[in-house]
Amino acid sequence: MLLKTSSFTLFSSLLIALLLPSLISSQTCQKSCGKVLIKYPFGTGPGCGDPRFQPYITCNQQQLTFTTHTGCYPITSIDYNNQVIYISDPTISTCSCTQPSKGFGLDWDAPFSFHDDTIFALLDCSTTSSPIYKAGGSGNNLTFPMCDSQGSSICSLLYSCEAVSRLSLPISTCCVYTPVDLGPSFEMDLQKLQCTSYSALYGYNSQETNPEGWKYGIAIKYKFNFDNDYPGLCASCEKSNGVCGYDSGPYKSFVCNCPGGFNTTNDCFYGQSWSSGSRLKAGTLAVLSFIWFSLLDFM
């Protein structure tokens, strides 16, 4: 009797160990976060998407967020065809509001870079101590080695906004980066640049002369890998209604998270899930059958 009890306990323990990963994975990867569609290389939590992107793109309380060393920023949309993320910064100055900011930066080792459409306008910059200005000629003549010479029109339009005009400063204290040139660290430290605020936009919305209609925010590019090739395993997984992810092992190997709540190393080759929200793979069933019949022979 004791032998049978021990055998049953052993079988139960093995059954739980084999079932547990399936039960956990059924709650792991989602296909959306709030109103934003989630596809590779992004994910809604650990084990989802590409592990290189997971520390920077997170879903918390149905809000998709982009995180860098300068702060956390809401993601407004993702253009998967062109591989562009659009984020907003609550400290951006627009026609509606001008406010102080510490700036914005990307982590140097993160798989992101600024999109060429992104335009930064640094506002309220000191003409005497800011490194963006360089004395030249005589009198009050200044050159702007770190500013785009074509940015004067953008500055003029921004200063036509009531919120920006309240700064009561000359337009010459506005400096525009376009295309973005923040150096190898992608860092815009407004305190170091001696500017109190900044504006950022990635499009004019067919209203080039109306800054109230501009698309304010920051456009950021990403790449899948060095060659920027979409992984074939992930494409097959998504075609089978799965979500691309990775395991918790040291090598972060690819897994396909399926609607039934189980992970595979290729795609979701099963039909509808059990009503309980979990299923076993065929290999797992075979292992369980082998263990059970072995125990029966042993008893």
N, C-alpha and C positions, 0 to 999 in steps of 0.2 A: 504493500500500500504506500509506504514511504517512497519507494522507487517511482511509482506512478505519479505521485504528487510532485516529486522533484522534476520528473520529465515534463509534466504539464506546465510547471512553473518556468522551466527552461524554454519550452515552446512559446509560452505567452510572452516572455521577455523578448524573444527573437521577433515575434509578430509585432510587438510595439515598436521595436527598433527599426523594423522595416517599414512600418506604416507611418511613423512620425514624420519623416521628411516630406511625404506626400501631403499630410495634413497641414503642415506648416506652409508649404509652398503654395497652397490654394489661396492664401491671403497675401501673397508677396507682390506680384507685379500687376499694375493696372494700365489700361490703355489711355487714360486721360487723367488730368489733374485740374479740377475745376472745369473751365471751358477750353483748356488747352489740350490738344491731342498729343499724346506721348508716343514717340517712336524711337527706334535706335538712332543715335547712340545714347539717348537719355532714358531715365527710368524713374519710377515713383518711390524707390527706396533701395536699401542695400540688396545686392543680388540681382538688380534689374538694370538693363541697358549695358553700357560699357563701363568697366570699373574706373577708367581714366576720367570719366565725366561725372561719376557719382558724387564726389565731394563738392562739386560746384553747382550742380543742378539738383534741387531737392523739392519734394512736394510735402507741404505741411499744412494741414487743415484746408486742403483743396486749393492752396495757393502755390503756384510754381515759382521758385525763387532762384536767382542767380547770385552766388556768393563769391566775393573776392576779399582780399585783405583790407579793402576800404569800406566794406559793408555788405548788406544784403539788399537785393534789388528785385522787385516784382518783374516777372517775364510776362509781357503783354501778348506776344505771339511768336511762333516759330515757322519760318519758311523752310520746309524740309527739301524742297526742290533745289533751292539755291544755297542751302546750308547757312542760314542766317538766323540769329536770335535777336529779338527786339526787346529791350528792357527799358524800364522807366526808373528814374532816380527822383525821390521825393524832394531832393535839394536842388533840382534843376530850376533855373530861372526862366520864365516864359513871359509872354505878353500879359498873362493873368497875375503872375506873382514873381517878385524878386526877393531872394533870400540868401543868407550866407551859406557857404558850403566849404567842405574840406577838400573837395575834388573827387576824382575817380581814377581807379587804376586796375589793371589786370595782373593776376599772378604770373610771374615770368615763366614758370614751368607748366602753366595750364595750357590745354590744347585749344586756345582761342586767340584771336587777333581782331583788331578793329576793322570793320568794313569800310571800304573807301567812301561810301556814301555818308558816313558819320562826320559831322562838322561840329567842332567845339569852338565856342566863342567865350573867351575869358573876359569877365566884366570887372569894372572898378579896379583896374590894375594901377599900381603906383608908377608914375612916370619918372620917379627919382631913384627908387631902390629895386624895382623889379628887374630880374635878369632878362626879361623878354625885350627890354629896350636897350638901345646902345646909342650913346651920344655920338653925333656926327655933324660935321659942318660947324656953324657958329650960331649963336643965339639959341633959339628954341627948336632948331631943326633936329629931328630924331629919325633914326632908321630903326626898323623892327625886324631883326634877323630871325626871330622865331615866329613871326606872323606871316600869314599869307597875304601877298600884295593885292589879291583879288577879294579879300574879305571885307574891305571897307564898306561895300554896299550892304553886306549882311549886318555889319555893325550899325550902319545908319538906319536900317529898317528896324532893328531891335530897339534902338534908342527912340524910335517913333512910338513905341508902345508906352502906354501910361505907366505901367509898373516899372519899366526900366528907366524911363525918364525921371522918376522920382529920386534916382541916385544923384541927380543934379551935378553930373560930371560930364566933361567933354567926351565926344565919341572917340577921341584918340586914346582913351583908356581901355578900349575894347580891342582884343587880339584874337584873330581867327586862325585855327589850325584846319587846313583842308588841302590835300588829304592829311589825315591824322599823322602827326610826327611827334610822338612823345618819347622817342628814344627806345633802346632795347628792352627797357623794363615796362613799357606801356604805362608809365606813371604820370599822373597830372596832380601834383601837389600844389594846391593853390596857396598855401601858406608860404612855401618856398618861392613860388612865382610872384608873391606879393599881390594877389588878386583876391577879392572877397567872395566872388560868386562866378558861376559859369552857366552858359546855356548850351544845349546839345540838340541837334536835329539830324534826321536821316532822310528827309524828303520835304518837298515844298507843297505836295498835294495839289499840284497845278495852280498854286497861288503864290508865285514867286515874289510878288510885291506886297503880299499881305501876311505879315508874320503871325497874325492871329490864327491863320489856317495851316501853319506849318506842322509837320509831324515831329513833335519833340520827343526825344528819347535817344537811345544809343543802340546802334546796329553792330552786332558782333558775329564774326565768321568762325566756323569750326570745321575741322577735317576729321574724317573717320580714322585715318592712319596716314603714314608717310606718303603712300601713293594715292590716298583718298579713294580707295576702292571700297565699295559696299560689300561687306562679308557675305559670301554665298550661303553659309549656314544660317545666317540671320534672315536673309531673304526667304529661304525655304521655310523657316520657322514662322515668319509673319504670314506667308501664303497659306499656312495651315492653321491660321487664327491663333497663333501663339505669340508670346512676347519674349524678345531676346533678353538674356540675362547671363549670369555667371555664377559659379559655385563659390563656396566660402573657403576653398582650399588655397594653398599658397600660390598656385599658378593661375587662379581665377579663370578656370576653363569655361568655355561656352556651354550654356544650357538653354533649352527652350522651355519656357514656362507656359504650360497649356491650360485651357479653360477648366479642365477636370481637376486641376490642383496638383499636377505632378510635373516633374522636370524630366526632359529627355536630352540626349546629346545630339539630336538631329531636328526632328519636327514632331508635330502632334498627329501621330498616325492612328489615333483612336477616334471613336465616334463620340456620342454624347456622354457626359459625365454621369456618375451615379447621383441619385437624388440627394445623397449625403454630402455631395460636393467633393468627394475624393474617390480615387480609383487606384488600382495597382497595375503596374506594368506586367506584361506577359512573363518577363524574366523573373519578376518578384514572385508571381504566382507559382512558377515552376520551382523556385527555391523553397517556398513554403510547403509545397506538396512533397518535395523530396524529404524535407525535415520531418514532416508529419508521419510519412510512411516509415521512415527510419526509426522513429520513436516507437511506432506500433510493433515493428519487428523486434526492437530492443526490449520492449515490455513483454 
